[in-house]
Amino acid sequence: MEENDSEKSQDFIRTHISEDVANQKNDGRVHTRFPPEPNGYLHLGHAKSICLNFGIAKEFNGLCNLRLDDTNPSAEKVEYAEAIQKDVKWLGFDWDERLFHASDYFDQLYQWAIQLIKEGKAFVCDLNFEEMRAHRGTLTEAGKNSPFRDRSVEENLDLFAKMKSGEFDEGTKTLRAKIDMSSPNLNLRDPVIYRILHQEHPETGDQWKIYPSYDFAHGQSDSLEGITHSLCTLEFEHHRPLYDWFCENLKIHHPQQIEFARLNLNYTVMSKRKMLRLVEEDHVDGWDDPRMPTLSGMRRRGFAPASIRSFCERVGLAKRENIIEMELLEFCLREDLNKCAQRRLGVLDPLKVTIANYPDGQVEELDAVNNPEDQKAGTRKISFSKTVFIDRNDFMEDPPKKYFRMAIGKEVRLKYAYYVTCREVIKNEQGEITELICEYDPESRGGGTPDERKVKGTIQWVDSTTAINPEIRLYDRLFKVPNPEEAEEGKDYISNINPDSLTSLSNALVEASIENLEAGEPFQLERIGYFTIDSKARESCKLVLNRSVAMRDSWAKKQGK
């Protein structure tokens, strides 16, 4: 813990905040906020911001608000707002009584807009968005003033009041800040601060016909809430001068905006707009599809909050954009699950094994360890009988040297059970192996070594008398290339969807105790991977196991661990 705290203290944001506290800026207060727009589900990139904002508030004995920046009713839903709150709490954070909405401040924002008009710093513009874009200029050419820029204060106040009362159609008028059309920063070239939208709002209903822009609402909402440090991702860096302009010209409390690099993960997309298309076009099973980088999807896949927090901490904070490897995320998941996930037995491709010298009709109970990493996890009982199933890939008729699994005449250990030796192979008319006839050593109960002989191979199995047959879903990368945005000419990221991102198995067998686990509770099918019971399927009384992650750890291998 001390090492992690030391690492945290080195990042540039915490250094900046520490200096502010030492200098008694804002009376030494630290107050942050997490301000998502309720226009989609939260994803892994949001998790980084959640951990940062709530984490810094805790470290500096401050506060962190949850604020829904609901300024665009055309894209916002109550469903999204509720999902955001659920995800933040699931991740392990709480805003106490400080849940706010940008819409809470619509009256004050409107009054501030009137203040700017009265001071000659805002005007009603009749240009449509295409015309405004043409007037805006480029990075190398200055923009042109709107022909409506010099309207009188009285005319602007009258037109703005009529916009508010719904007298104009959408897109016919906007309220723009009057700043500088020749500014090298395009965000300062008379930005739109209000537009007409005749749409019902999830919080305010049909009360408003005009809505503030994100840029106008964001900083002023921060100010009203007494935020001291407004932590944003790098795409807002060029918006900071506008954030500052509003606070300075309105003469209100001025939080400090600080930017950090957003989280980019390979083999996926981190855009709510692009995720929405995946959902709407049925490329995935909703926002909570286990292949999606949404927090709800990761929860359904079996991620625990601790693994996501650990990942965000390892990624750290940077001032430049970079792409994080999916293998690091999977490493953090394995590291977490290895400590807490109970072990269970299962076979994905069952092969029948008959133990010829085992008593007919006998079924015995054996002890199996729940988690070797956790002594308090104890043991469970598993059944054993004359017929068991092993995984088909644990047997070879003609094995190479140093092959330690089952083969004719080769003794192996059935984990927690007995030593067995294959004596005969039974095939069908097509030459496919359908059954193995084996013998067991009655003295080796529990997998012990009664005569100190060496048995190198240990394989998993399930008992025929109690095994259950759930559907098993094996998930892979949603996209087949590291950067889905790089597509062939004339195509986009959709063309890079991995057709093998989901494999469903219907013949697998697992031990019966899995049926008693709760949806979302993690467990490890030994030698196969970490799994969880699918929550959606459980609601319809269907048992589906989602593989969270395979056993192979390629990231740790790369790091030489």
N, C-alpha and C positions, 0 to 999 in steps of 0.2 A: 504493500500500500504506500509506503514511504517513497519507494522508487517511482511509482506512478505520479504521486503528488509533485515530486521533483521534476519529472518530465513535463507535467502540465505547466509548472511555473515558468518554463522556458519559452512558451509560445508568445508571439508578438501581441496577441490580444490581452492575455493576462498581464503581460508586462505593462501595457498601456493602462489598463484599469488599475493596477497596483500603484502606478505613478499618480493617477487621478485621486485615489484614496489617500495616498500620502500627502498630496497637496491640498486635501480637503475640498476638492472640486465637488460640487453638488452636496456640500456639507459631509463629504465622505461616504455618501450613499452609493449603493450599486443596485440598479433596478433595470432588469432586462425584460424582454418579451419574446414570445414565439408567435409570429403573426401569419399563419397560413391563410390562403384564400380557399373558401369552401366550394371549390370547383372540381374536386376529384379526391381520391384517397391519398393519404400520406405514403411516401415511399422512403427508401433508404437514405436518400439525400436529405429529406426532412429530419430523419433520425439524427443525423450529424448536427443539425441546427438545434434540435430539441435538447440533445445532450450538452451542447455548448451553452445555450441560454440558461437552461435550468441548472446546469452544473456550475456555471460561473456565479449565479445568484447564491447557490448554496455555499460555495467556497468563500465568498466575500460577505457572508451573513446578510445577503440582500433578498430581493424579491424577484419573481419572474411571473409575468402575466401570460395568459393564453388569450390572444385576440384573433377573432375571425375577421379578416379584411374583406368584408362582404360588400364590395362596391359595384359588382357586376351581376345583377339578378338574372341575366340571360344565361349564365353558365353555372349558377349556384343552386344547391339543393340542400334541404334539411338532412337528407341521407348522408351527404358529405360532411356536414357540420357534426352530426352525431358520431360518424366514423372517426373523425379527427380527435374528438374528445376521448373516445374509447382507446385509440392507439396511443395517445400521450400517456394515459394512465397505465396501459399495459406495459409501456416501456419503462415505467417505474417513477413517473413524475406527477406532481400535483400542483395545481395553480391555486389551491385553497378556494377562496371566494372571488378570485380575480379572473373571472371569465368575462371578456368584453367583446364587443362587436364594433367595427367601424361605423355601422349604422346607428350605434348609440349616440354618435356625435354628428349626425346629419344636420341637425338644427344649428349647431355651432359652426360647422363647416360652411353652411350656407351664409351665416352672418359674416364669416371671415371673407367669403367671396365678395359679398357686398362691400366690405371694408376696402378690398383691393380695387373694386370698381370706383368707389368714391375717391380714392387716392390716385386715380388715373393709372392704375397698375393692372387692370384687367378690362377686357372689352368683349362684347358679343360679336361673333364672326359668322357670316353667312356662307363662307366657303364650305363645300362638302369635303370629305376626307381625301378624295382624289385631287381636288384643287389645292388643298393644304399641302399635300405631299409635293406637288409641283412647285409651290411657292417656297418650300422648305430649304431648297438648295442641296448641296452635297458637302462632303468632308472638305472639298477644295474650293467650293463656290458658296458665297454668302446667299442667304435666302432673300426673298422679297417680302416686304410688308404687305399684310392683307389690305385690300382696299377699304375694309371696314374698321381698320385699326384706330382711326381718329374720330370715331363717333364720340359724341359728348357724353359726359357722365350721366346726365338725365336720360338720354336715349338708351344707354347701356342698362341703367337700372330698370327702366320700363320694359325693355326686351327680356331681361333676365327674369323679371317677375312673371312675364307671360310664358317664358319657358317653363318655369316652376309650376304654373297653373295648367300646363298641358295644351296651350293654344297653338303650338307648332308641331309639325310631324318630326319623327326621328330623322336624324341626319341633316336637318335643314339649318340648324344653328348650334353653335358651341360657345362656351365661355372660355376665353384664352387669357393666360397671363401675358402681360405686355413687358417683355424683357429685352431681348436683343436678337434680331434676325441675322446679324452678322457674326454671332458668337461662334467660335470654333467648336463648341460643345452643342451638338444638335438639340439636346434636351432643353437648352435655354432659348431656343428659337420660338418664342411665343407658344409654349405648350398648352394643350387643351386641359382645362381643369374641371369643366363640367360638360356633359353631353346629355342629349335627350334620349330617354328610354321609356317607352310606354309599356313597362313590364312589371308584374307584381313581384315584390321583394319577399323572401322567406320570413324576414323579421318585421318589416314595416308595411307589408301589404301593398295597397295601391296609393299610399299617402304621397309618394314622390313620383314625379315625371322626369326629373333630372337626377343624375347621379355623379358624384365626384370621381375624378380619375384616381387611379391607385397612387400616383405621385403626389397628388394634392392631399389625399386622405391619410396617407401613411405617416408622414412626418408630424402632421398636426395631431393624429391619434397618439403617437408617441409622446408628444408634448403634453397633451391633456392627461395622460396617465402618469406623468412624472418620470418617464423613462430616462435613464442617464446614459445608457450605451445601447445604440441601435445596431445590432450585429447582423450584417447582410452578406449575401454571396456576391462574388465579384461582378456579376452582370449589373449590379446597382452602383458600381463605382462611378460611372459617368452620370448617374442620377444624383450623386451627392451634392453637387453645386446647386441643383434645383431644390433638394431637401433643405439645404442651408438658406437659399434665397427666400423660401416661404417663411421659415422660422424668423429670419432677420427682418423681413418686411412686415410681418404681422406682429413683431415685437413680443414673441411668446417664448416660453421655456424652450431651450435649444439643446436637444440630446446630441450626443456625438455618434455619428454613423461610422462604423468600422467594417471593412469588407474582408472576407476570407474566401478561399477557393471552394467552389461547390464540390460535392462528391460525385465523381464519374466512375462508373464500374463497367468493365468490359463485358461483352456478350449480352448487353441489355440496353434499354433506353431509359433515360431519367427525365422524361417530360410527361406531365399529366395529359397534355394534348395528344401525344402519341400513344400513351397508354389507353386513353379514351377510345381511340380508333381501334386498338386491338380488341377492346371490349365490345364496341358497337358492331364490328365486323365479324365477331365470333371466332377470332383467332385464339382466344383464351376463354376460360370458364369464369368470366367476371373479374372484377377488380381484385378479388381474393384468390385468384388462380395461383397455386403454389409455384408456378414458374415466374410470376410477376415479382418485381422488386418492391412491391407495396408492403407495408407493415402487416396488413391483414393477410396478404398472400404468404408472407414469410411465417406468420403465426400459424396459418393453416398447414404449412409445410413442416412445422415442428421446430422452428427457431424459438429459442428462449430469449427474453429481454436481455439477460446478462451477456449473451453472445453478441448481440447487436451493439450494446454499449461498449463491450471490449473492442469490437471492430472499429467503432468510431474513435475510440481512444488511440488505437494503434495507427489509424490513418493520420490522426493529428490535424493541425491547422497549417495551411500554406497560403502564400500570396499569389501563387501561380497555379493555373489549372493543370491537373495531371489525371491520369487514368489508373485506377486501382484494379489489381488482378482479382478476379472472382475467387481464385484459390485462397487468398487471404481471408475472405469472408467465410469460406468453407472451413478453413483452419480454425477460426475463432469458434465456429459452431461445434466442430469436433472436440475442441479443447474443453468447452463448456459441458457438452453432453457426456463426454467420457467420465466426468466426475459424478453426474447426477442420474444418467439414464440406466434403468435396470436392464439386465441382460435377459434375452429370451432365445429359444431355439426355433429355427425355421428352415425350410428348404424351398427354393424358388422353382426348381425343376425336379420333382420327386422321382426317385428310383426305388422300387420296392426291394427290401432286404428281408429274407426269411432266415431266421436263426434256427437251423435244423435241430440242434441239440437242446434248445430251450423248451421247457415243459409246455405242452399244449394247454391253452386256456388260462395260463397263469399271467397275472398282471401285478407288478410290484411298483412301489414308489421309491424314488431315489431323491437325494438332496442335490439341489443345484444352487450355485452362488448367484445372488441377485446383482451384485456389483463388486468386483474385486478391488475397485478404487475406494469403496465406502464400506468399512467393516460393519457399520450400523445398519446397512441395508439387509443383512441377514441372508436367509436361504428360503427356498420354496420347494415344494414337492412336484416332481414330474413322473409320469408313468412310463413303464417299460414292459414290452411284451414280446411275443415270438416274431411279430412282424413290425418292422420300423421302415422309415423312409430316409434315404440320404439324398444329397444333391447329386444330380447326374454327373456334374463335372468333377465330383470327388472320386470317380472311378475311371480307370483306364485298363483295357484288355492287354495292351502292349505298351507298358509305361517306359519312359526313358530312365536313365540312371538318375539318382537323387530325386526320384519321385516318391513322396512320403505319404500319399493318400492311398485309397483302397485299390488293390489289384489282386489277381488270382494268386493265392498262396502268401499274400502279404498281410501281416497283422497290423491293425490300426486301433486306436482308442476312440470309442464313441464317447464323447464328452459327458462327464458325470456318470457314465454307465459302466460298460465292460470293454475288454479287448475282444475284437472279433477278427476272424480270418475268412476271406472269401475262398470257397472251394469250387463253386460251379457258376456258370453264367447261362441264363435262359434267354433265348431270343424268339421273336415271332417269325412269321413266314417271310417278312421283308428284311430279316437279318438285324432288326433293331433289338437292343437289349431291353428286356421287360422285367427281369428279376435277377437278383443275386442270391445264391444259397451260401450261407455262412455258418461258421461255428463260433461259439463264444467260450471264454474261460470263466467259469463260475466263480473262481477265486479272485477275479480282478474287479469285483463290484466297486463302483465309485470311481473307476478309472485308475486304480492304484497299480503298483508294480510288486506283486507278491514275491516274485523270485528275482527282483532287481534286473530283469531283462529290459533292454532299451526299446521303446516304441516311439518313433519320431512323429508319426502321423496322428493328429487328433482332428476329427471331423464332427460337424453338427448333424443332428438327426431329429426326427419327431416320431412319436409312437402312433401306430395305426388306430389304436382303440380310443384315443382322445383328441387327435389332431383336428384342427378346424381349417376350413378352406375360404379365406377372405380374398377379395380382389386386392392385388398389390399394384401400386402405381410407382414406376421408376421415373424420376424426373431428371432431365438433363438441361443444358443451356437452352433458353428460349430462342436464341439466335445462333446461327452456325458459324458466324465470324466474330472476331473480337470487337470490331467497330461496325455495328449494323448500319450506320449512316452511309458507309461506303458501298454503294450499290452500282450495278451496271447502268449504263446510260439509258435514260428513259424509265428507270425503276427507282423505287425508294426502299426504305428499311423493311417494309413488309416482305419484299422479295428475299430477304435474308433470314426469315423465320426458319428455324430448325424443324424439319418434318419429323425428326425422331426425338423431339423434346419430351415426349410422354410415351412410355411403354406400359401397357396394362397386362398383367399376368393373371390368368384365371385358374391355373392348376396348382399354385403354390400351397404349401401346407405349413402351419405354424402351431406352436403349442397352445393349448386351450386357455391358459391363464391370460393371454393377451386380450381375450374378450372382456375381461373384467377391468381393463384400464380405461381411464377417462379419455375423452376426445382431447387431443392436444398434449397428452402426457407422453413424454419421449421414452423410447426404449431402443435397445440395440438388438437386432437379429445378429447373433454372433457370426463373425467373419463375412457378413453381408453388408451391413450398414446400419445407420440410425433411422428410425421410423417413428411415425405417430399415427394415431387413428384420425381419419379425416372427419372434421367436424360437420361438414355439410351432409355427407353420406350418413353419419350417425343420427342426424335429425330425422332421416327417413328410414331408420332401423336397418341400415345396410352397413356391413363391416368392410371398410376400405382402409388399407394401410398405405400411407404416403411415405416414400423414402425421403428423408430430410437431406441426407448426404451419404455418399459411399464411404467405405473404410479407408480407401487410399488417400494419402495426404501428400499431394504433389507440391504444395507450397512449402511445407516444412522440409521436404527433401531438397527443394531449391535453396533453402536457407542453410542447408547442411546440418539440420537438427535431427 
